[in-house]
Amino acid sequence: MAHTESTWIPSKYNIVTELVESRTAVLNTRSGAIVMMDKKEFDRLFVTDKGIIIGPTSEEQDSLNKLIKNGFLVAKDVDETSILELQVQEAKFRNDWVSYTIAPTLACNLWCDYCFESHLEEKSKGSMSKSVQNDLLKYILLSSTDKRKVHINWFGGEPLVANKTIHDLITALGPYFEKKNIDFESSMNTNGTKIVDCLELLRELRLKTMQVTIDIPFSSKVGKLEDYSIDKVFDGICVASKYCKDVILRINIVEDNEQEFKELWDRLSSDSMKASIGCVVFIEMFRPKPRAGDRGPFFPISQAQYKAIVDRETENAFNIGIDIKERWLTPIPVCEACRVNNFVVDPKGNLYRCINDIGDVRYSYGHVSDSGINKPSEYYKWLLFDPTKIKECRACIYLPLCLGGCAHKRFQVRSNKEANTICPYEFKFGINDQLLRLIKKMANKTLSAGREKTRAAEAQRYPLWRDLLATKEVSDACRTGMKLGY
């Protein structure tokens, strides 16, 4: 589309990274687009106080229009943060889909010291009763009646402990969604120990993603009734990949252990394992100090130290062809808890906005037997959470990627000083490292070669990443695997 004459300036949300051979990469955090270009060309287009005048007869109009379309250049009189605010609101109140996170039980066959559900009393960890199941089915039918798409995330506890409950619910819901021509898919968070025991159920669930969690060190997970078997988990992953579009391996880093990381990569280096796992994501489970009610043990570590662990192991994984998901390189990731058509349900039928509150009735706003909102304060604060109104966030270049960090954590803090600690470590210490890793991945093409399933999974995980906008010279270099200063 041609633009009428106007003055265009570089976006405030451009992150610039210098590459080798006088190349420059630019990531626009609001659009998720990346462009690589010669540094002289970058200086001409992006290092300017006067802006760029573009009219119907401007030279290079096609290239400049691409930069405009992908957010690198914006009209001089446009407030980008206000546009971002509009995009956030559109995402929060989108009305053609609905998402349910259902915990059929809060019971678990493992005992993990760090688990946020450790405060729950054992009596609250039974499976969902038939009465609650019936109320939940009615609630889902009512709230999904005019929706085009429905997503159910099976949560816990360990959801496969209550596999019969899941089977009963999905048996009732599946035919209804088909009759109403509703696009239905599901996902699951599991510790992986019961996958091989629930193959018939997996066939029924239409799983889009399954997140399987392991710990480093492996000994952080302890079985309650039987020994925890990491071998059984990996057997389950291989089986699950047959019934699930994308298996995500989540590694909870409880304590740094280089030897166990090495053992892990050795296990994952086989062709069968690499074909089974879509990607790996790291999550930090340690904290600088224990909180009230925590059981420990605890391993104090700084954000910078944690980043060093992630960088080291990301490189080790890359060297054997394992895809590590860059956690913060997805633009405008509006939290599920802040979306109007998102419902979290515990085994008692209590409704919540955030999975981190599940089972703690102090934060429940209602019940599936009643369509009303019984505790407005626990409902509306999530929908009203707007990071574009937070002074420190509004001025931040990373806002479109972060959106103020975890809303749950912000509701927990009591002072601005505490709120400042919420910023994810990657933005303080390593966003350029993530960008370089992504460019290297795109340039070398080693992770996707011959892996159609993984390529499709990558496209789903990064739906907003645009094609590389680059000169022919740089594009050709990318196709031949140019070393990009990494």
Secondary structure, 3 states (H helix, E strand, C coil): CCCCCEEEEECCCEEEEECCCCEEEEEECCCCCEEEEEHHHHHHHHCCCCCEEECCCCCCHHHHHHHHHCCCEEECCCCHHHHHHHHHHHHHCCCCEEEEEECCECCCCEEECCCCCCCCCHHHCCECCHHHHHHHHHHHHHHCCCCCEEEEEECCCCHHHHHHHHHHHHHHHHHHHHHCCCEEEEEEEECCCCHHHCHHHHHHCCEEEEEEEEEECHHHEEECCCCCCHHHHHHHHHHHCCCEEEEEEEEEECCCCHHHHHHHHHHHCCHHHHHHCCEEEEEECCCCCCCCCCCCCCCCCCHHHHHHHHHHHHHHHHHCCCCECCCCCCCCCCCHHHCCCEEEECCCCEEECCHHHCCCHHHCCEECCECCCCCCHHHHHHHHCCHHHCHHHHCCCCHHHHCCCCHHHHHHCCCHHHHHHHCCHHHHHCHHHHHHHHHHHHHHCCCCCCCHHHHHHHHHHCCCCCCCEECHHHHHHHHCCCCCCC
